[in-house]
């Protein structure tokens, strides 16, 4: 796979994650009308923003390797999204500018958290975007505007309103892609063939994928999910000590263990030496785990 292929895959996944994040956070349909990740170009932010003068830029930064990405948006479109996020309706205008800005920061924090997975899935590189910058383009430092980025122009629709924005990724990502392409060319990892009849095989007796030992030391994020909830920003702002947030999971429902955002086991919460833990009750076999984590 070439570097260009990798870039296209990353953009495709970022667009997919953006759609899901906007839909979940806004509780409204968010439709991309030209989801063509092949239409990717290279330009400075100054050139990209020629149609966005005096508009708004949102930049996510990963400081360890200086990878950045983000959006160029029309300010009016952003304000509509903020009103939906706060009030559930883009037509309402009784919102202060400060409230709109706070809403946008929270909205894009949710988007930024969904961007980590695409980079890891496609590049094998763990990304933790730990800086979020939202401001007018004319407030951005000139050296940032003069840097080159990959970009793609997007037309979308939310709450019956058309949106136009640009998704961009810094060219520093080329350094990570070059490493991964070199790895792919030097290590030929065999396909793992799955047979449904093997589901009940003893994990130790089943055949492992060829060269699986090369992957065993890869760090994979593991988390425990006890439930979730969705709230308007105005409700979140009013939360105080003593409030109870109701989750979407019944008490008797098994707790999920996720590896790289994929469910591999269920169990029950326990305490061990003063720490929370999970006692495994049910887990997919070794082959299924490898298949899940290799997709």
Secondary structure by P-SEA (a helix, b strand, c coil): ccaaaaaaaaaaaaaaaaaaaaaaaacbbbbbcccccccbbbbcccccccccccbbbbbbbbcccbbbbbbcccaaaaaaaaaaaaccccccccccaaaaaaaaaaaaaaaaaaaaaaaaacccbbbbbcccccccccccccccccbbbbbbbbbbccccbbbbbbbbbcccaaaaaaaaaaaaaaccccbbbbbccccccccccccccccccccccbbbbbbbbcccccccaaaaaaccccbbbbcccccccbbbbbccccccbbbbbbbcccbbbbbccccccaaaaaaaaac
